[in-house]
Amino acid sequence: MLPEIAQLQINRTDSDDLPYVGKSFLFDFENGDFILRDGRLVEVSGIEALKVWIEKILRTEKYRYEIYEREDKKEYGVVLEDLIVGNNFSYSFIEAELKREITEALTKNPLILSLSNWNIQKENPLVKISFKVNLKDESSFIQEVNL
């Protein structure tokens, strides 16, 4: 008597075996705008969504924007400007603090196990940072960011 219910199949567009962590949209961080194809936002998931999340975290200065303030003190973003803008800190101190700050912010994500293989280059006015993101499912990828 009851109608037969069709089996729902979900076709993933990415080949990642990551658990579903939500979706994101590609963003051109150099031009400061979303990437459009045929007039629509380009949706990404899996590792590509994680890469967008990482870059957003690293480009958001912690404590600057009230919208990111939280009562539980799990703020969004990182404190990098004090390290890389107008200071006389030694390079080894800056490098150690960048690694610590970035690691602390990114390992809050339940998919990220650790960060390794760091490369930090200061090329005024930019700082080029790359590192390997090691995921809990034993996969990894290289993330590069120009700040």
Secondary structure, DSSP 4 states (H G I P E B T S, - for coil): -PPPPPPP----SS---PPP---EE-EETTTTEE-EETTEE-EE-HHHHHHHHHHHHHTSBTTT-GGG--TTS--SSB--HHHHSS----HHHHHHHHHHHHHHHHTTSTTEEEEEEEEEEEETTEEEEEEEEEETTS-EEEEEEE-
